[in-house]
Amino acid sequence: NTTKLSAEMNSMVLFYENSDYAPYAVDGWGVSLTTSVSEPLRAQNRIIIEVDECLMERTACQGSQRAIIYFNFTGANQMGALMEIGLILVIVGIMIVMTHDL
């Protein structure tokens, strides 16, 4: 049922609304995803989730074609990079303090 699937897609968008990552597109479902999240500029920020098997018969999910959800992980990856920079600064700070103690 397309109406129920659209409602579930909207529910998914709302679920990820306050998250550092969110879906920005879907393929193979027969409906479009309405979201404010755009496609990431860098390919490494794009995560593709593909279903293992189609549980319902539909034209967009036959043979080797599978339903796919595309996620934008730009915010999550930026936060991870910021944490790594912070860790490096702490380690360098500790090294500087330890050398002045000698």
C-alpha positions in Angstrom: 0.0 0.0 0.0 1.6 3.3 -1.2 -0.2 5.4 1.4 1.1 3.4 4.3 4.6 3.3 2.8 4.6 7.1 2.4 3.5 7.4 6.0 6.4 5.2 7.1 8.9 7.1 5.1 7.6 10.4 6.7 8.0 8.7 10.1 11.6 7.7 9.3 12.4 11.3 8.3 11.0 12.6 11.6 13.0 9.9 13.5 16.3 11.2 12.1 15.3 14.9 12.3 17.6 15.7 15.3 20.3 13.3 14.4 23.8 14.0 12.9 22.9 11.7 10.0 19.7 11.2 8.0 18.3 9.7 4.9 18.2 11.9 1.8 16.8 9.5 -0.9 15.3 6.1 -1.5 15.2 3.9 -4.6 13.1 0.8 -5.3 10.2 1.6 -3.0 7.9 3.2 -5.6 7.6 6.4 -3.5 9.8 9.5 -3.1 11.3 10.7 0.1 10.5 14.3 1.2 13.3 15.6 3.4 15.4 18.7 3.9 18.6 16.7 3.9 20.6 17.0 0.6 23.0 14.6 -1.0 26.5 14.9 0.5 29.2 16.6 -1.5 31.8 13.9 -0.5 31.3 10.3 -1.4 32.7 9.1 1.9 29.8 10.8 3.7 27.3 8.7 1.7 26.1 5.5 3.3 24.0 3.2 1.1 21.7 0.6 2.9 20.4 -2.1 0.5 17.8 -4.7 1.5 19.0 -8.3 1.4 15.7 -9.6 -0.2 12.4 -8.1 -1.3 9.6 -9.3 0.9 6.9 -7.9 -1.3 6.6 -8.3 -5.1 6.9 -4.9 -6.8 8.3 -3.7 -10.1 11.2 -1.8 -8.6 12.5 -4.8 -6.6 13.0 -7.7 -9.0 16.0 -9.8 -10.0 19.2 -7.9 -9.0 17.3 -4.7 -8.3 16.9 -4.0 -4.6 15.3 -1.3 -2.5 17.9 1.2 -1.2 18.0 4.0 1.3 20.8 6.6 1.0 22.1 8.3 4.2 24.0 11.6 4.6 26.6 11.2 7.3 28.3 14.6 6.9 27.5 15.8 10.4 28.5 12.6 12.1 31.8 12.5 10.2 32.6 16.1 11.0 32.0 15.5 14.7 34.3 12.5 14.6 37.0 14.6 12.9 36.6 17.3 15.6 36.9 14.7 18.3 40.1 13.3 16.7 41.6 16.9 16.5 40.7 17.4 20.2 42.4 14.2 21.2 45.6 15.1 19.3 45.7 18.5 21.0 45.3 16.9 24.4 48.1 14.4 23.7 50.4 17.2 22.4 49.5 19.3 25.5 50.4 16.4 27.8 53.7 15.9 25.9 54.6 19.6 26.3 53.8 19.5 30.1 55.8 16.3 30.6 58.9 17.8 28.8 58.9 20.9 31.0 58.8 18.8 34.1 62.1 17.2 33.4 
